[in-house]
């Protein structure tokens, strides 16, 4: 596992986020191996409308299938999923 250096993570977008971004999966190498660093990398990769959808407050983020906060550390091969808010009726 990489420590303190560059790591490659798989980023998945689900449901409406997949539609907004236009892809279901990306491989990203953030400058900082944290979820916050990944968000910065995505902000540079996505256009304004795509980033707005991904960065919405209602979007939850899972790291290897567990919901996490921005200070979560990333390791080589991790999977990060961006999940839109679930609505029901």
C-alpha positions in Angstrom: 0.0 0.0 0.0 1.1 3.5 -0.7 1.6 5.8 2.2 1.9 9.6 1.9 2.2 9.4 -1.8 0.1 9.0 -4.9 -2.6 6.4 -4.9 -5.0 5.3 -7.5 -8.6 5.0 -6.5 -11.7 3.9 -8.3 -14.5 6.5 -8.2 -18.0 5.4 -8.9 -21.1 7.5 -9.5 -24.6 6.2 -8.9 -28.1 7.0 -10.2 -28.6 10.7 -11.0 -24.9 11.4 -10.4 -23.9 8.9 -13.1 -26.2 10.8 -15.4 -24.8 14.2 -14.4 -21.2 13.2 -14.8 -21.7 11.1 -17.9 -19.7 8.0 -16.7 -20.2 5.4 -14.0 -16.6 5.0 -13.1 -13.2 6.9 -13.1 -9.7 6.1 -11.9 -8.3 9.1 -10.1 -4.9 9.8 -8.5 -5.5 12.6 -5.9 -2.5 14.8 -4.9 -3.4 14.1 -1.2 -4.5 10.5 -0.3 -7.7 11.6 1.6 -11.3 12.0 0.5 -10.8 15.7 0.7 -7.8 15.4 -1.7 -10.0 13.3 -4.0 -12.7 16.0 -4.0 -10.1 18.5 -5.1 -8.9 16.3 -7.9 -12.5 15.7 -9.1 -13.1 19.5 -9.0 -10.3 19.8 -11.5 -11.5 17.0 -13.7 -15.2 17.7 -13.9 -16.9 20.7 -15.5 -18.8 23.1 -13.4 -22.2 21.4 -13.8 -20.8 17.9 -13.1 -18.9 19.2 -10.0 -22.0 20.9 -8.7 -23.9 17.7 -8.8 -21.1 15.7 -7.1 -20.4 18.3 -4.5 -24.0 18.8 -3.4 -24.5 18.7 0.4 -27.1 15.8 0.0 -24.5 13.5 -1.7 -23.0 10.9 0.6 -19.7 9.3 0.0 -18.8 5.7 0.7 -15.2 4.3 1.0 -15.1 0.6 0.3 -18.9 0.5 1.0 -18.8 2.4 4.3 -20.1 6.0 4.6 -17.1 8.3 5.5 -16.2 12.0 6.0 -13.6 14.1 4.1 -10.7 13.3 6.4 -10.9 9.6 5.5 -7.5 8.3 4.3 -7.3 6.6 0.9 -5.1 3.6 0.0 -4.1 2.2 -3.4 -7.0 0.3 -4.9 -9.8 1.8 -2.7 -13.2 2.3 -4.2 -15.0 5.6 -3.5 -18.7 5.8 -4.3 -20.7 9.0 -4.6 -24.3 8.4 -3.7 -27.2 10.8 -4.3 -29.8 11.4 -1.7 -32.5 8.8 -1.7 -36.1 10.1 -2.0 -39.2 8.2 -1.5 -42.9 8.6 -1.1 
